[in-house]
Amino acid sequence: MKDNVVIRPETEKDYRAVEELTREAFWNVYKPGADEHYFVHEMRAHPDFIPELAFVLELDGRIVGNIMYTKAWLEDENGRRKEIVSCGPLCVDPAFQRHKLGKVLIEHSFAAARKMGYDVNVNFGNPGNYMSRGFVSCKRKNVCAFGWGNYPTALLVAELVPGALDGTPWMFIPSTAADCCEDAAAVEAFDAFFPPKEKAWAPSQEEFYIYSHSSVVR
Ligand SMILES: CC(C)(COP(=O)(O)OP(=O)(O)OC[C@H]1O[C@@H](n2cnc3c(N)ncnc32)[C@H](O)[C@@H]1OP(=O)(O)O)[C@@H](O)C(=O)NCCC(=O)NCCS
């Protein structure tokens, strides 16, 4: 890691900067506008939030990246649950993307999660952002969501400890932390605290539609 890059735990003083960064990074990427900054704001008070795994990345003393985690679960066919982590949001300031800052945030936080005793991360995401970071399709690890035998294209699995998943069928149970974003009026009200920004269509939204509405079947 370069000398001018520092990764450190998020503190209360960083909250607003992280929310501004998240809004900038996600704006118009997955939908016209964004709700991830509201998610970030709300998740810190959610019981599934893992504060020890909320990190900011500073470049020359300025926050240009962050990653956050919630608890999630894998449940087997007998109802037995295994606690895991789920990363997201993860973002890097658009001016500094594609310089491996996202990579170091993932690696740093995975190491911290491993130290806490977690051995698996599962999250929904754009595969293009994760494939070279040790993530694989959920189908390869037999992790389902929204019904047994269903392997969503965007459901990605990273073993923090190699071999943590042995092929046993699991159902992914996400945290309810992101449910707050279903309240469109609350998202809009929160967004009003930020400078006006134009909502627009972008091709990445259609790409996301395809990933989030499809499953791996063969
Ligand atoms: C996703 C995000 C965090 C990645 O951070 P980053 O610092 O830009 O990523 P990195 O430079 O570490 O590269 C990540 C991977 O993206 C892919 N990538 C790199 N350059 C790319 C390009 N020009 N076009 C498409 N994909 C590219 C590669 O898979 C790359 O890994 P590799 O080059 O090691 O093979 C950042 O782009 C971002 O904030 N995006 C908007 C918010 C978002 O989508 N967050 C993730 C939610 S799923």
The ligand as an SDF file (V2000), in Angstrom:
LIG
                    3D

 48 50  0  0  0  0  0  0  0  0999 V2000
  -16.7720   -0.7540   -6.9740 C   0  0  0  0  0  0  0  0  0  0  0  0
  -15.6820    0.1820   -6.4870 C   0  0  0  0  0  0  0  0  0  0  0  0
  -15.7140    0.2660   -4.9750 C   0  0  0  0  0  0  0  0  0  0  0  0
  -14.3390   -0.4310   -6.8940 C   0  0  0  0  0  0  0  0  0  0  0  0
  -13.3010    0.3780   -6.3740 O   0  0  0  0  0  0  0  0  0  0  0  0
  -12.0330    0.6930   -7.2780 P   0  0  0  0  0  0  0  0  0  0  0  0
  -10.9700    1.2720   -6.4080 O   0  0  0  0  0  0  0  0  0  0  0  0
  -12.4880    1.4650   -8.4410 O   0  0  0  0  0  0  0  0  0  0  0  0
  -11.6530   -0.7960   -7.7160 O   0  0  0  0  0  0  0  0  0  0  0  0
  -10.2490   -1.4490   -8.0400 P   0  0  0  0  0  0  0  0  0  0  0  0
   -9.3430   -0.4820   -8.7220 O   0  0  0  0  0  0  0  0  0  0  0  0
   -9.7390   -2.0840   -6.7770 O   0  0  0  0  0  0  0  0  0  0  0  0
  -10.6750   -2.5640   -9.1110 O   0  0  0  0  0  0  0  0  0  0  0  0
  -11.7440   -3.4240   -8.8570 C   0  0  0  0  0  0  0  0  0  0  0  0
  -12.0140   -4.2930  -10.0500 C   0  0  0  0  0  0  0  0  0  0  0  0
  -12.8500   -3.5950  -10.9380 O   0  0  0  0  0  0  0  0  0  0  0  0
  -12.6020   -4.1020  -12.2470 C   0  0  0  0  0  0  0  0  0  0  0  0
  -12.1180   -3.0170  -13.0960 N   0  0  0  0  0  0  0  0  0  0  0  0
  -10.9760   -2.3160  -13.0150 C   0  0  0  0  0  0  0  0  0  0  0  0
  -10.9080   -1.3930  -13.9850 N   0  0  0  0  0  0  0  0  0  0  0  0
  -12.0480   -1.4990  -14.6700 C   0  0  0  0  0  0  0  0  0  0  0  0
  -12.5990   -0.7880  -15.7750 C   0  0  0  0  0  0  0  0  0  0  0  0
  -11.9350    0.2050  -16.3600 N   0  0  0  0  0  0  0  0  0  0  0  0
  -13.8210   -1.1480  -16.1970 N   0  0  0  0  0  0  0  0  0  0  0  0
  -14.4960   -2.1440  -15.6080 C   0  0  0  0  0  0  0  0  0  0  0  0
  -14.0320   -2.8360  -14.5710 N   0  0  0  0  0  0  0  0  0  0  0  0
  -12.8230   -2.5230  -14.1020 C   0  0  0  0  0  0  0  0  0  0  0  0
  -11.6060   -5.1560  -12.1490 C   0  0  0  0  0  0  0  0  0  0  0  0
  -12.2250   -6.3870  -11.9040 O   0  0  0  0  0  0  0  0  0  0  0  0
  -10.8660   -4.6930  -10.9520 C   0  0  0  0  0  0  0  0  0  0  0  0
  -10.0980   -5.6630  -10.4560 O   0  0  0  0  0  0  0  0  0  0  0  0
   -8.6260   -5.9940  -11.1540 P   0  0  0  0  0  0  0  0  0  0  0  0
   -8.2320   -4.8350  -12.0030 O   0  0  0  0  0  0  0  0  0  0  0  0
   -7.7140   -6.2100  -10.0100 O   0  0  0  0  0  0  0  0  0  0  0  0
   -8.8680   -7.2320  -11.9490 O   0  0  0  0  0  0  0  0  0  0  0  0
  -15.8040    1.5870   -7.1160 C   0  0  0  0  0  0  0  0  0  0  0  0
  -15.7290    1.4840   -8.4980 O   0  0  0  0  0  0  0  0  0  0  0  0
  -17.1010    2.2950   -6.7330 C   0  0  0  0  0  0  0  0  0  0  0  0
  -17.1490    2.9990   -5.7280 O   0  0  0  0  0  0  0  0  0  0  0  0
  -18.1690    2.1490   -7.5560 N   0  0  0  0  0  0  0  0  0  0  0  0
  -19.4740    2.7930   -7.2850 C   0  0  0  0  0  0  0  0  0  0  0  0
  -20.1530    2.1830   -6.0840 C   0  0  0  0  0  0  0  0  0  0  0  0
  -20.3060    0.6830   -6.2360 C   0  0  0  0  0  0  0  0  0  0  0  0
  -20.7420    0.1850   -7.2600 O   0  0  0  0  0  0  0  0  0  0  0  0
  -19.9160   -0.0690   -5.1810 N   0  0  0  0  0  0  0  0  0  0  0  0
  -19.9930   -1.5080   -5.1670 C   0  0  0  0  0  0  0  0  0  0  0  0
  -21.3720   -1.9930   -4.9510 C   0  0  0  0  0  0  0  0  0  0  0  0
  -21.6040   -3.5800   -5.7560 S   0  0  0  0  0  0  0  0  0  0  0  0
  1  2  1  0
  2  3  1  0
  2  4  1  0
  2 36  1  0
  4  5  1  0
  5  6  1  0
  6  7  2  0
  6  8  1  0
  6  9  1  0
  9 10  1  0
 10 11  2  0
 10 12  1  0
 10 13  1  0
 13 14  1  0
 14 15  1  0
 15 16  1  0
 15 30  1  0
 16 17  1  0
 17 18  1  0
 17 28  1  0
 18 19  1  0
 18 27  1  0
 19 20  2  0
 20 21  1  0
 21 22  1  0
 21 27  2  0
 22 23  1  0
 22 24  2  0
 24 25  1  0
 25 26  2  0
 26 27  1  0
 28 29  1  0
 28 30  1  0
 30 31  1  0
 31 32  1  0
 32 33  2  0
 32 34  1  0
 32 35  1  0
 36 37  1  0
 36 38  1  0
 38 39  2  0
 38 40  1  0
 40 41  1  0
 41 42  1  0
 42 43  1  0
 43 44  2  0
 43 45  1  0
 45 46  1  0
 46 47  1  0
 47 48  1  0
M  END
$$$$
